[in-house]
Amino acid sequence: MKIVETYSHLNGLEFLLVHKPKLWKEVQNVIKTIDGEACKTKVSKEKTMKGKLLYSPIDMNKSFKEKLENLQWNESRVNYWVTKDEKLIRKTLTMPPDEQKKEIEEAGDSPIFSYNQTDFVKDRVAIEVQFGKYSFVAYDLFVKHLAFYVGKKLM
């Protein structure tokens, strides 16, 4: 594979180039080593392309996972409990998950389990691998990664 286009959200690429050049090089090298053609394993069921081999998002994600984890890029997952009471959420935000749940229950509310997950993180740099599902790009940039940052900072 190769990088054809970049979008530097909030100057993220420039930050990597100046402050984390080794990590940026690792990402570039991983992308170069992925054989996209080997990931053409999904057989189309669409009427106009029936039987045609397409890129499999599952196989592509698997390739990225294998290569990035070998370089100590790991998934990050932050679990937490929420409820419909905004003041109670703000009160419990900085607590560990088990304390959040207990506090919500003691207040008489029903705790709702949730989490934020990021595909790969290393040295405070996050990577989200996404093929298709373009509608989730805005969510990943504006909600998920902001929550990842805030959650890691507070907890």
Secondary structure, DSSP 8 states (H G I E B T S, - for coil): --------GGGHHHHHHHH-HHHHHHHHHHHHH--GGGG--EE--STTTTT-EE--HHHHHHHHHHHHHHTT-EEEEEEEEE-S-HHHHHHHTTS-HHHHHHHHHHTT---EEEEEEEEEEETTEEE---SS-GGGHHHIIIIIHHHHHHHHHH-
